[in-house]
Amino acid sequence: MRNSVKFTLALAALAAAGAGATGGAGAGDCTGYVVGVRPLNQYNHANGNGFLAVRTGPGTGYAQVGEVYAGDMLSVYDRRGNWYAVTCMQGVCANPLWGPAYPSGWVYRKYVSASGVCP
């Protein structure tokens, strides 16, 4: 009986240490969807319609490197003020109208509906 109690306590200690080492939920536990942008049938790159710009940094002063579209699924992995660092995982971003497929970079947070353990 004594050994089984020690074994149970040892397992509990290992489980607690493992949870602490990863901080509970890890990166990639926040999923977002692009919302509030004009529909794709109103797409106009020159006018900025029908997409959300993906930028090299958290602000409009950074270069645009890609686009994501209404309903695209994003992995959100960082936040600076009103900006999220994202990678597009699924949606029109797989075959975008401009820029690389599955873009990664910074997007304005207002246009992302995020849930899960988010930054």
Backbone as a ProteinNet text record, in pm:
[ID]
protein_1_A
[PRIMARY]
MRNSVKFTLALAALAAAGAGATGGAGAGDCTGYVVGVRPLNQYNHANGNGFLAVRTGPGTGYAQVGEVYAGDMLSVYDRRGNWYAVTCMQGVCANPLWGPAYPSGWVYRKYVSASGVCP
[TERTIARY]
82.3	0	85.8	190.8	279.2	343.6	386.4	447.4	347.4	221	122.2	91.9	94.7	74.9	191.9	314	431.6	425	384.2	374.2	270.3	153.9	48.3	96.2	165.6	218.7	324.6	406.9	510.1	445.6	340.5	270.7	206.6	146.9	84.8	190.1	306.2	413.7	463.6	477.5	521.7	419.6	292.9	187.5	188.3	203.6	207.5	330.3	443.9	566.5	552.5	490.8	471.1	380.6	274	183.6	253.4	336.2	409.9	513.5	574.9	680	625.4	503.3	446	360.4	341.1	257.4	110.9	71.3	-66.9	-82.7	-163.2	-184.4	-62.8	-29.1	88	53.6	157.5	139.3	55	-21.9	-106.6	-243.4	-273.4	-402	-505.3	-470.9	-562.8	-595.9	-722.9	-769.5	-856.4	-837.6	-917.5	-974.4	-1077	-1138.7	-1147	-1120.5	-1127.4	-1274.5	-1305.5	-1442.4	-1439.7	-1553.3	-1568.2	-1501.9	-1454.4	-1400.7	-1504.6	-1495.1	-1591.8	-1583	-1692.9	-1691.5	-1596	-1552.8	-1456	-1505.8	-1636.9	-1687.9	-1671.2	-1627.7	-1596.8	-1445.7	-1368	-1222.3	-1167.7	-1083	-1010.5	-882.2	-771.9	-645.8	-606.1	-622.7	-581.6	-660.1	-787.2	-871.2	-872.5	-813.7	-812.5	-943.1	-1020.8	-1150.2	-1141.9	-1215.2	-1231.8	-1120.4	-1034.8	-926.1	-876	-799.6	-728.7	-579.9	-507.5	-364.7	-285.4	-190.8	-93.3	36	92.6	208.2	330.1	446	571	585.7	507.4	513.5	379.8	367.7	240.1	208.6	173.2	135.3	121.3	49.5	26.8	153.1	253.2	379.1	465.7	426.9	502.5	449.1	536.4	499.8	396.1	306.7	209.8	278.5	263.5	326.5	225.2	98.1	-3.9	-142.2	-239.4	-379.4	-450.3	-548.4	-642.3	-782.2	-879.5	-1012.8	-1119	-1237.6	-1347.8	-1364.7	-1366.2	-1386.3	-1259.5	-1145.2	-1019.6	-987.3	-936.2	-897.9	-750.3	-723.2	-588.9	-541.6	-413.1	-349.2	-289.6	-330.3	-284.2	-178.6	-57.6	50.8	118.6	81.4	139.8	46.9	65.7	-13.7	72.5	59.7	122.3	18	-32.6	-138	-258.8	-298.3	-415.8	-381.5	-266.8	-221.9	-195	-234.4	-207.7	-104.2	-12.7	75.5	3.1	-9.9	-91.8	-24.6	-74.2	-48.3	-183.7	-211.7	-338.2	-329.7	-430.4	-431	-524.4	-633.3	-734.4	-822.8	-867.4	-959	-907.1	-954.8	-911.7	-762.2	-705.4	-561.9	-474.9	-531.5	-456.8	-425.9	-508.3	-489.5	-530.4	-451.2	-492.3	-495.1	-566.9	-573.6	-446.7	-372.7	-248.1	-158	-32.3	64.4	76.9	159.7	186.9	70.9	66.1	-31.7	2.8	-98.5	-84.3	8.2	-23.9	66.1	77.9	194.4	222.2	265.8	220.6	259.6	162.5	145.8	64.6	-61.6	-174.8	-303.1	-367.4	-452.3	-521.6	-625.7	-616.8	-696	-847.3	-891.1	-1035.2	-1103.9	-1028.3	-1085	-1062.5	-1031.8	-1011.4	-1098.3	-1181.5	-1259.6	-1181.9	-1116.5	-1026.3	-1086.9	-1054.6	-1098.1	-993.1	-1001.5	-902.6	-811.4	-691.9	-593.1	-514.8	-552.4	-497.4	-401.9	-304.3	-211.1	-278.9
-119.4	0	124.4	121.6	236.7	271.7	171	196.5	255	212.4	265.3	412.1	451.7	592	674.6	625.3	696.8	709.3	601.7	602.3	704.9	708.5	803.9	946.4	972.7	1106.8	1145.4	1049	1076	1110.7	1037.6	1068.4	1206.9	1241.5	1373	1483.4	1461	1560.5	1577.7	1466.9	1474.1	1547.9	1521.2	1587.5	1737.8	1774.9	1917	1984.3	1918	1974.4	1990.1	1894.4	1902.7	2017.3	2039.2	2150.1	2282.3	2292.5	2415.8	2441.8	2337.2	2354.4	2409.8	2374.3	2424.5	2547.3	2583.7	2697.9	2669.6	2543.4	2508.1	2502.8	2594.3	2597.4	2657.3	2603.7	2652.4	2737.7	2779.7	2859	2780.8	2853.3	2788.8	2751.8	2792.1	2760.9	2869.9	2969.5	3078.4	3072.9	3059.9	3055.5	3177.7	3239.1	3355	3340.1	3417.4	3422.5	3568.2	3594.1	3729.5	3770.5	3885.7	3938.3	4087.3	4139.6	4283.7	4343.6	4259.5	4313	4292.2	4369.9	4357.5	4219.2	4172.4	4039.5	4035.1	3914.6	3892.4	3943.8	3945.2	3993.7	4145	4213.1	4356.2	4380.1	4274.8	4283.9	4389.4	4475.4	4574.5	4605.5	4549.1	4566.7	4714.2	4788	4928.5	5012.4	4982	5058.3	4999.5	4882.4	4820	4754.4	4709.8	4647.1	4495.3	4424.5	4280.3	4197.1	4256.2	4181.3	4255.4	4183.6	4240.3	4226.3	4335.8	4334.7	4263.1	4181.2	4116.6	4195.1	4242.7	4332.3	4272.2	4330.4	4282.1	4320.5	4413.4	4455.4	4508.6	4540.2	4581.4	4729.5	4765.8	4903.3	4925.3	5031.5	5059.7	5109.6	5148	5190.9	5076.1	4954.9	4837.1	4791.2	4729.2	4683.2	4572.1	4574.5	4466	4349.3	4230	4110.5	4006.1	4028.6	3932.3	3983.4	3897.5	3929.7	3809.3	3837.9	3736.6	3791.6	3701.7	3738.1	3695.6	3753.3	3723.4	3572.8	3526.2	3384.9	3302.6	3355.2	3279.6	3246.8	3127.1	3083.4	3117.1	3179.1	3223.5	3158.2	3130.6	3095.1	3223.9	3261.9	3386.7	3351.5	3407.1	3368.1	3481.9	3607	3718.8	3838.2	3936	4058.2	4174.8	4283.9	4410.5	4519.7	4568.8	4669.6	4615.5	4683.7	4644	4555.9	4491.2	4408.3	4265.7	4170.2	4028.7	3979.4	3895.2	3819.8	3689.9	3661.3	3548	3471.5	3351.5	3273.6	3224.2	3244	3196.2	3045.6	2975.1	2829.3	2769.5	2841.4	2782.4	2891.5	2871.9	2965.4	3011	3125.5	3181.6	3210.8	3231.2	3259.5	3147	3028.9	2918	2944.9	3026.8	3065.1	3211.9	3303.8	3443.9	3515.1	3624.7	3706.7	3792.2	3812.2	3888.1	3833.4	3817.8	3775.4	3624.5	3580.9	3438.3	3362.5	3233.5	3147.6	3136.6	3124.4	3108.9	3214.9	3342.6	3447.4	3449.8	3494.9	3516.4	3660.2	3719.9	3857	3917.5	4047.3	4122.5	4175.7	4161.4	4213	4295.5	4389.5	4473.9	4391.1	4393.7	4306.7	4325	4443.4	4472.2	4377.4	4325.7	4242.3	4092.8	4056.4	3916.1	3880.5	3779.8	3725.4	3605	3624	3521.7	3455.4	3324.8	3252.3	3148.3	3102.4	3009	3082.7	3031.9	3096.8	3192.1	3319.7	3416.7	3513.3	3562.4	3660.5	3794.2
0	0	0	77.1	89.3	-46.4	-123.7	-254.2	-353.6	-348.5	-442.4	-412	-285.3	-249	-300.7	-284	-334.3	-486.2	-553.5	-698.9	-744.8	-678.1	-712.5	-692.1	-581	-554	-657.5	-696.2	-796.9	-931.8	-971	-1096.4	-1091.4	-979	-963.8	-974.3	-913.8	-920.6	-1063.5	-1136	-1275.1	-1362.1	-1340.5	-1417.3	-1390.3	-1264.4	-1229.2	-1288.5	-1285.3	-1342.4	-1492.6	-1558.3	-1702.9	-1740.6	-1665.8	-1694.1	-1674	-1573.5	-1548.9	-1655.6	-1706	-1805.7	-1936	-1970.3	-2094.1	-2069.9	-1943.6	-1913.2	-1941.2	-1934.9	-1965.8	-2116.5	-2170.9	-2315.5	-2384.1	-2498.1	-2569.5	-2688.8	-2760	-2880.1	-2980	-3057.6	-3156.5	-3103.2	-2979.5	-2918.9	-2943.1	-3024.8	-3055.4	-3204.3	-3233.7	-3372	-3397.1	-3511.9	-3548.4	-3687.7	-3714.6	-3846.5	-3889.5	-4016.1	-4070.7	-4079	-4020.1	-4018.1	-4053.1	-4093.3	-4110.2	-4233.1	-4325.5	-4450	-4560	-4665.1	-4774	-4836.9	-4894	-4956.5	-5075.3	-5106.2	-5212.8	-5348.3	-5370.9	-5499.5	-5514.6	-5408.9	-5414.5	-5410.8	-5436.9	-5430.7	-5526	-5473.2	-5552.8	-5476.7	-5520.9	-5448.8	-5439.4	-5547	-5549.1	-5448.4	-5429.4	-5335.9	-5194.8	-5176.5	-5044.4	-5006	-5103.1	-5075.8	-5089.5	-5002.9	-5017.2	-4957.6	-4875.1	-4812.8	-4688.9	-4609	-4495.1	-4523.9	-4519.2	-4550.1	-4441.9	-4485.6	-4397.1	-4414.6	-4302.7	-4308.3	-4239.2	-4266.7	-4207.7	-4061	-4013.8	-3874.6	-3828.4	-3698.9	-3640.7	-3661.7	-3783.6	-3813.4	-3962.1	-3998.7	-4140.6	-4210.4	-4136.1	-4195.4	-4245.8	-4214.3	-4259.5	-4395.4	-4472.6	-4606.9	-4602.4	-4701.4	-4716.9	-4786.2	-4727.2	-4783.5	-4828.9	-4799.7	-4838	-4806.1	-4829.7	-4803.8	-4744.5	-4658.8	-4613.3	-4638.5	-4642.3	-4688.4	-4587.2	-4599.4	-4508.1	-4493.2	-4369.8	-4339.8	-4332.5	-4377.6	-4368.5	-4223.1	-4199.5	-4065.5	-4041.1	-3925.7	-3890.8	-3761.9	-3755.7	-3630.1	-3575.4	-3454.8	-3393.5	-3290.4	-3302.9	-3213.6	-3140.2	-3165.8	-3091.6	-3105	-3015.4	-3020.3	-2976.5	-3048.9	-3009.7	-3028.5	-2916.3	-2923.5	-2996.8	-3103.2	-3181.1	-3300.8	-3297.2	-3408.5	-3362.7	-3445.9	-3421.9	-3522.6	-3476.6	-3565.2	-3598.2	-3726.6	-3770.5	-3883.7	-3903.2	-4024	-4071.4	-4198.5	-4252.4	-4269.9	-4219.2	-4219.7	-4324.5	-4354.1	-4441.7	-4498.8	-4620.9	-4684	-4819.1	-4863.6	-4991.5	-4989.1	-4870.9	-4858.2	-4914.8	-4934.1	-4993.2	-5141.1	-5203	-5342.8	-5355.8	-5299.5	-5289.5	-5424.9	-5426.8	-5547	-5562	-5452.4	-5453.9	-5343.9	-5371.8	-5270.8	-5259.4	-5162.3	-5146.6	-5081.2	-5106.6	-5039.5	-4891.8	-4808.5	-4663.1	-4603.1	-4620.9	-4572.6	-4420.7	-4374.6	-4232	-4213.3	-4104.6	-4074	-3974.3	-3982.3	-3887.4	-3953.2	-3882.4	-3929.8	-3819.2	-3860.1	-3763.3	-3688.6	-3557.5	-3469.7	-3483.4	-3517.4	-3530.3	-3628	-3724.4	-3829.9	-3806.9	-3681.9	-3648.5	-3528.8	-3545.5	-3435.2	-3382.4	-3267.6	-3213.8	-3090.7	-3074.9	-2956.7	-2920.6	-2798.4	-2745.7	-2650.7	-2632.6	-2547.1	-2635.9	-2631.6	-2724.6	-2655.1	-2733	-2676	-2652
[MASK]
+++++++++++++++++++++++++++++++++++++++++++++++++++++++++++++++++++++++++++++++++++++++++++++++++++++++++++++++++++++++

